[in-house]
Amino acid sequence: MTLPTVRSWIGHGVLDAVPGNGVARVSATSLARVLVVLREIGEDEPGRRLARVIDALRDRDLLQRAQDALAETTDFVEYGDDDLEDLLRP
């Protein structure tokens, strides 16, 4: 990645900047997260790459928050087979 790309991705919140001197340095965790997504999406139009990474990271964040909320939930309702048939009936 070029320095302008790194700075842009920091500005968009995709990479986490490490405070220090003027050189753009990023956290290893945020870089690893982005590299995984980049490998998954493969080659793409350079102008669309940032948008696709942002979308993928937001999707993962939403999924993780939903899984965390589900893990903390104790308010479950149990349905039997007959109940499900009634719920699914048009």
Secondary structure, DSSP 8 states (H G I E B T S, - for coil): --HHHHHHHHHTTSS-B--SSSS--B-HHHHHHHHHHHHHH-S--HHHHHHHHHHHHHHHHHHHHHHHHHHH--------HHHHHHHH--
